[in-house]
């Protein structure tokens, strides 16, 4: 992540996850998202739950992996 000024950490983390899901084009597990973003598991899990609630991410019930809805 390239930071050129003041940022909001929580938004940086949300967009790290969204961009990672977008760049990989397929379903990713929480472990994979942690590895790609450098975020801890509880942070990734909380953000994913919010993104699912807002309709931006879905979880495959068979694989438990996550992907973008758009």
DOZALUM-647394 format. One record per atom (N, C-alpha, C, CB): residue in three letters; chain; atom name; x, y negated, z. Coordinates in nm, 2 decimals, always signed. Atoms other than C-alpha are relative to their C-alpha. Glycine has a CB too. Layout:
% residues N
- ALA,A,CA,X,Y,Z
...
***
This chain:
% residues 70
- UNK,A,N,+0.08,+0.12,+0.00
- UNK,A,CA,+0.00,+0.00,+0.00
- UNK,A,C,+0.09,-0.12,+0.00
- UNK,A,CB,-0.10,+0.00,+0.12
- UNK,A,N,-0.07,+0.12,+0.01
- UNK,A,CA,+0.13,-0.34,-0.10
- UNK,A,C,-0.07,-0.11,+0.07
- UNK,A,CB,+0.03,-0.04,-0.15
- UNK,A,N,+0.06,+0.11,-0.08
- UNK,A,CA,+0.06,-0.61,+0.16
- UNK,A,C,+0.07,-0.13,-0.02
- UNK,A,CB,+0.00,+0.04,+0.15
- UNK,A,N,-0.06,+0.13,+0.03
- UNK,A,CA,+0.12,-0.97,+0.06
- UNK,A,C,-0.05,-0.10,+0.10
- UNK,A,CB,-0.04,-0.04,-0.14
- UNK,A,N,+0.05,+0.09,-0.09
- UNK,A,CA,-0.06,-1.13,+0.35
- UNK,A,C,-0.08,+0.07,+0.11
- UNK,A,CB,-0.09,-0.11,-0.06
- UNK,A,N,+0.08,-0.06,-0.11
- UNK,A,CA,-0.30,-1.08,+0.64
- UNK,A,C,-0.11,+0.09,-0.06
- UNK,A,CB,-0.07,-0.11,+0.08
- UNK,A,N,+0.10,-0.09,+0.05
- UNK,A,CA,-0.53,-0.78,+0.59
- UNK,A,C,-0.08,+0.05,+0.12
- UNK,A,CB,+0.06,+0.12,-0.08
- UNK,A,N,+0.08,-0.07,-0.10
- UNK,A,CA,-0.80,-0.60,+0.78
- UNK,A,C,+0.03,+0.14,+0.00
- UNK,A,CB,-0.16,-0.03,-0.02
- UNK,A,N,-0.05,-0.14,+0.00
- UNK,A,CA,-0.66,-0.27,+0.89
- UNK,A,C,-0.10,+0.10,-0.03
- UNK,A,CB,+0.06,+0.03,+0.13
- UNK,A,N,+0.11,-0.10,+0.02
- UNK,A,CA,-0.99,-0.08,+0.89
- UNK,A,C,-0.04,+0.00,-0.15
- UNK,A,CB,-0.12,-0.03,+0.09
- UNK,A,N,+0.04,+0.00,+0.15
- UNK,A,CA,-1.07,-0.19,+0.53
- UNK,A,C,+0.12,+0.06,-0.08
- UNK,A,CB,-0.02,-0.15,-0.04
- UNK,A,N,-0.11,-0.06,+0.07
- UNK,A,CA,-0.72,-0.10,+0.42
- UNK,A,C,-0.01,+0.15,+0.01
- UNK,A,CB,+0.14,-0.04,+0.06
- UNK,A,N,+0.01,-0.14,-0.02
- UNK,A,CA,-0.78,+0.25,+0.56
- UNK,A,C,-0.11,+0.06,-0.08
- UNK,A,CB,-0.02,+0.04,+0.14
- UNK,A,N,+0.11,-0.04,+0.08
- UNK,A,CA,-1.12,+0.28,+0.40
- UNK,A,C,+0.04,+0.01,-0.15
- UNK,A,CB,-0.12,-0.09,+0.02
- UNK,A,N,-0.03,+0.00,+0.14
- UNK,A,CA,-0.99,+0.18,+0.06
- UNK,A,C,+0.12,+0.10,-0.04
- UNK,A,CB,+0.04,-0.14,-0.05
- UNK,A,N,-0.10,-0.10,+0.02
- UNK,A,CA,-0.68,+0.41,+0.10
- UNK,A,C,-0.07,+0.13,-0.03
- UNK,A,CB,+0.09,+0.01,+0.12
- UNK,A,N,+0.08,-0.12,+0.02
- UNK,A,CA,-0.93,+0.70,+0.13
- UNK,A,C,-0.07,+0.00,-0.13
- UNK,A,CB,-0.09,+0.03,+0.11
- UNK,A,N,+0.07,+0.01,+0.13
- UNK,A,CA,-1.15,+0.58,-0.16
- UNK,A,C,+0.09,+0.02,-0.12
- UNK,A,CB,-0.08,-0.13,+0.00
- UNK,A,N,-0.09,-0.01,+0.11
- UNK,A,CA,-0.86,+0.53,-0.39
- UNK,A,C,+0.07,+0.13,-0.01
- UNK,A,CB,+0.11,-0.11,+0.02
- UNK,A,N,-0.06,-0.13,+0.01
- UNK,A,CA,-0.70,+0.86,-0.30
- UNK,A,C,-0.10,+0.10,-0.06
- UNK,A,CB,+0.04,+0.05,+0.14
- UNK,A,N,+0.10,-0.09,+0.06
- UNK,A,CA,-1.03,+1.04,-0.38
- UNK,A,C,-0.02,-0.03,-0.15
- UNK,A,CB,-0.13,-0.01,+0.07
- UNK,A,N,+0.02,+0.04,+0.14
- UNK,A,CA,-1.06,+0.84,-0.70
- UNK,A,C,+0.12,+0.05,-0.09
- UNK,A,CB,-0.01,-0.15,-0.01
- UNK,A,N,-0.12,-0.03,+0.07
- UNK,A,CA,-0.70,+0.90,-0.81
- UNK,A,C,+0.02,+0.15,-0.02
- UNK,A,CB,+0.12,-0.05,+0.07
- UNK,A,N,-0.02,-0.14,+0.01
- UNK,A,CA,-0.72,+1.28,-0.76
- UNK,A,C,-0.11,+0.07,-0.08
- UNK,A,CB,+0.02,+0.06,+0.14
- UNK,A,N,+0.10,-0.04,+0.09
- UNK,A,CA,-1.04,+1.32,-0.95
- UNK,A,C,-0.07,+0.13,+0.04
- UNK,A,CB,+0.05,+0.01,-0.13
- UNK,A,N,+0.07,-0.12,-0.04
- UNK,A,CA,-1.15,+1.63,-0.76
- UNK,A,C,-0.02,+0.00,+0.15
- UNK,A,CB,+0.08,+0.13,-0.05
- UNK,A,N,+0.03,-0.01,-0.15
- UNK,A,CA,-1.25,+1.75,-0.41
- UNK,A,C,+0.13,+0.01,+0.07
- UNK,A,CB,-0.09,+0.11,+0.03
- UNK,A,N,-0.11,-0.01,-0.09
- UNK,A,CA,-1.00,+1.70,-0.13
- UNK,A,C,-0.04,+0.03,+0.14
- UNK,A,CB,+0.08,-0.13,+0.00
- UNK,A,N,+0.03,-0.03,-0.14
- UNK,A,CA,-0.99,+1.84,+0.22
- UNK,A,C,+0.05,-0.12,+0.09
- UNK,A,CB,+0.07,+0.13,+0.04
- UNK,A,N,-0.05,+0.10,-0.10
- UNK,A,CA,-0.94,+1.63,+0.53
- UNK,A,C,+0.15,+0.01,+0.01
- UNK,A,CB,-0.06,+0.02,+0.14
- UNK,A,N,-0.14,-0.01,-0.01
- UNK,A,CA,-0.59,+1.77,+0.55
- UNK,A,C,+0.08,-0.06,-0.12
- UNK,A,CB,+0.04,+0.15,+0.01
- UNK,A,N,-0.06,+0.06,+0.12
- UNK,A,CA,-0.51,+1.67,+0.20
- UNK,A,C,-0.01,-0.15,+0.00
- UNK,A,CB,-0.07,+0.05,-0.13
- UNK,A,N,+0.02,+0.14,-0.01
- UNK,A,CA,-0.65,+1.32,+0.26
- UNK,A,C,+0.10,-0.06,+0.10
- UNK,A,CB,-0.14,-0.04,+0.04
- UNK,A,N,-0.10,+0.04,-0.10
- UNK,A,CA,-0.43,+1.29,+0.57
- UNK,A,C,+0.14,+0.00,-0.06
- UNK,A,CB,+0.00,+0.09,+0.12
- UNK,A,N,-0.13,-0.01,+0.06
- UNK,A,CA,-0.12,+1.40,+0.38
- UNK,A,C,+0.02,-0.11,-0.10
- UNK,A,CB,+0.02,+0.13,-0.07
- UNK,A,N,-0.01,+0.10,+0.10
- UNK,A,CA,-0.19,+1.16,+0.09
- UNK,A,C,+0.00,-0.15,+0.06
- UNK,A,CB,-0.11,+0.01,-0.10
- UNK,A,N,+0.01,+0.14,-0.06
- UNK,A,CA,-0.28,+0.85,+0.31
- UNK,A,C,+0.09,-0.02,+0.11
- UNK,A,CB,-0.14,-0.02,+0.04
- UNK,A,N,-0.07,+0.02,-0.12
- UNK,A,CA,-0.07,+0.91,+0.61
- UNK,A,C,-0.08,-0.03,+0.13
- UNK,A,CB,+0.10,-0.11,-0.02
- UNK,A,N,+0.09,+0.03,-0.12
- UNK,A,CA,-0.37,+0.86,+0.84
- UNK,A,C,-0.02,+0.13,+0.08
- UNK,A,CB,-0.14,-0.05,-0.06
- UNK,A,N,+0.02,-0.12,-0.08
- UNK,A,CA,-0.45,+1.09,+1.13
- UNK,A,C,-0.14,+0.06,-0.03
- UNK,A,CB,+0.02,-0.03,+0.15
- UNK,A,N,+0.13,-0.08,+0.03
- UNK,A,CA,-0.73,+1.35,+1.11
- UNK,A,C,-0.12,-0.07,+0.06
- UNK,A,CB,+0.02,+0.14,+0.05
- UNK,A,N,+0.12,+0.06,-0.06
- UNK,A,CA,-0.97,+1.17,+1.35
- UNK,A,C,-0.04,-0.12,-0.08
- UNK,A,CB,+0.02,-0.02,+0.15
- UNK,A,N,+0.03,+0.12,+0.08
- UNK,A,CA,-0.94,+0.85,+1.15
- UNK,A,C,-0.06,+0.03,-0.13
- UNK,A,CB,+0.13,-0.08,-0.02
- UNK,A,N,+0.05,-0.04,+0.13
- UNK,A,CA,-1.00,+1.02,+0.82
- UNK,A,C,-0.14,+0.05,+0.02
- UNK,A,CB,+0.09,+0.10,-0.07
- UNK,A,N,+0.14,-0.06,-0.02
- UNK,A,CA,-1.30,+1.21,+0.96
- UNK,A,C,-0.10,-0.11,+0.03
- UNK,A,CB,+0.01,+0.10,+0.12
- UNK,A,N,+0.09,+0.10,-0.03
- UNK,A,CA,-1.46,+0.90,+1.11
- UNK,A,C,-0.04,-0.09,-0.13
- UNK,A,CB,+0.06,-0.10,+0.11
- UNK,A,N,+0.02,+0.08,+0.12
- UNK,A,CA,-1.42,+0.70,+0.79
- UNK,A,C,-0.08,+0.08,-0.11
- UNK,A,CB,+0.14,-0.04,-0.07
- UNK,A,N,+0.08,-0.08,+0.10
- UNK,A,CA,-1.55,+0.99,+0.57
- UNK,A,C,-0.15,+0.01,+0.05
- UNK,A,CB,+0.06,+0.14,+0.00
- UNK,A,N,+0.14,+0.00,-0.05
- UNK,A,CA,-1.86,+1.01,+0.80
- UNK,A,C,-0.07,-0.12,-0.04
- UNK,A,CB,+0.00,+0.03,+0.15
- UNK,A,N,+0.06,+0.13,+0.04
- UNK,A,CA,-1.93,+0.64,+0.74
- UNK,A,C,-0.02,+0.00,-0.15
- UNK,A,CB,+0.09,-0.11,+0.04
- UNK,A,N,+0.01,+0.01,+0.14
- UNK,A,CA,-1.87,+0.67,+0.37
- UNK,A,C,-0.11,+0.10,-0.05
- UNK,A,CB,+0.13,+0.04,-0.07
- UNK,A,N,+0.11,-0.09,+0.03
- UNK,A,CA,-2.11,+0.97,+0.35
- UNK,A,C,-0.13,-0.06,+0.03
- UNK,A,CB,+0.02,+0.14,+0.07
- UNK,A,N,+0.12,+0.07,-0.04
- UNK,A,CA,-2.37,+0.78,+0.54
- UNK,A,C,-0.04,-0.11,-0.09
- UNK,A,CB,+0.01,-0.06,+0.15
- UNK,A,N,+0.02,+0.11,+0.09
- UNK,A,CA,-2.34,+0.49,+0.30
- UNK,A,C,-0.02,+0.05,-0.14
- UNK,A,CB,+0.11,-0.10,+0.01
- UNK,A,N,+0.02,-0.06,+0.13
- UNK,A,CA,-2.36,+0.72,+0.00
- UNK,A,C,+0.12,-0.01,-0.10
- UNK,A,CB,-0.11,-0.07,-0.06
- UNK,A,N,-0.11,+0.01,+0.09
- UNK,A,CA,-2.01,+0.67,-0.14
- UNK,A,C,+0.08,+0.13,-0.01
- UNK,A,CB,+0.10,-0.11,+0.05
- UNK,A,N,-0.08,-0.13,+0.00
- UNK,A,CA,-1.87,+1.02,-0.06
- UNK,A,C,-0.10,+0.11,+0.03
- UNK,A,CB,+0.11,-0.01,+0.11
- UNK,A,N,+0.09,-0.12,-0.03
- UNK,A,CA,-2.03,+1.36,-0.05
- UNK,A,C,+0.10,+0.11,+0.04
- UNK,A,CB,-0.09,+0.04,-0.12
- UNK,A,N,-0.08,-0.11,-0.04
- UNK,A,CA,-1.91,+1.68,+0.11
- UNK,A,C,-0.06,+0.13,-0.06
- UNK,A,CB,+0.01,+0.02,+0.16
- UNK,A,N,+0.05,-0.12,+0.06
- UNK,A,CA,-1.94,+2.01,-0.07
- UNK,A,C,-0.02,+0.10,+0.11
- UNK,A,CB,+0.11,+0.06,-0.11
- UNK,A,N,+0.03,-0.09,-0.12
- UNK,A,CA,-2.11,+2.25,+0.18
- UNK,A,C,+0.07,+0.13,-0.01
- UNK,A,CB,-0.15,+0.02,+0.01
- UNK,A,N,-0.07,-0.13,+0.02
- UNK,A,CA,-1.94,+2.55,+0.03
- UNK,A,C,+0.15,+0.00,+0.03
- UNK,A,CB,-0.02,+0.05,-0.15
- UNK,A,N,-0.14,+0.01,-0.01
- UNK,A,CA,-1.58,+2.43,+0.03
- UNK,A,C,+0.04,-0.10,+0.12
- UNK,A,CB,+0.06,-0.05,-0.13
- UNK,A,N,-0.02,+0.11,-0.10
- UNK,A,CA,-1.62,+2.15,+0.30
- UNK,A,C,+0.10,-0.11,-0.04
- UNK,A,CB,+0.05,+0.07,+0.13
- UNK,A,N,-0.09,+0.10,+0.05
- UNK,A,CA,-1.41,+1.93,+0.07
- UNK,A,C,-0.08,-0.12,-0.04
- UNK,A,CB,+0.08,+0.05,-0.12
- UNK,A,N,+0.06,+0.12,+0.02
- UNK,A,CA,-1.49,+1.57,-0.01
- UNK,A,C,+0.03,-0.06,-0.14
- UNK,A,CB,+0.04,-0.11,+0.10
- UNK,A,N,-0.02,+0.07,+0.13
- UNK,A,CA,-1.54,+1.37,-0.33
- UNK,A,C,-0.09,-0.12,-0.01
- UNK,A,CB,-0.04,+0.10,-0.12
- UNK,A,N,+0.08,+0.12,+0.02
- UNK,A,CA,-1.67,+1.04,-0.45
- UNK,A,C,-0.13,+0.03,-0.07
- UNK,A,CB,+0.08,-0.11,-0.08
- UNK,A,N,+0.13,-0.02,+0.06
- UNK,A,CA,-2.04,+1.01,-0.55
- UNK,A,C,-0.01,-0.07,-0.13
- UNK,A,CB,-0.11,-0.04,+0.09
- UNK,A,N,+0.01,+0.08,+0.13
- UNK,A,CA,-1.98,+0.77,-0.84
- UNK,A,C,+0.11,+0.03,-0.09
- UNK,A,CB,+0.00,-0.15,+0.03
***
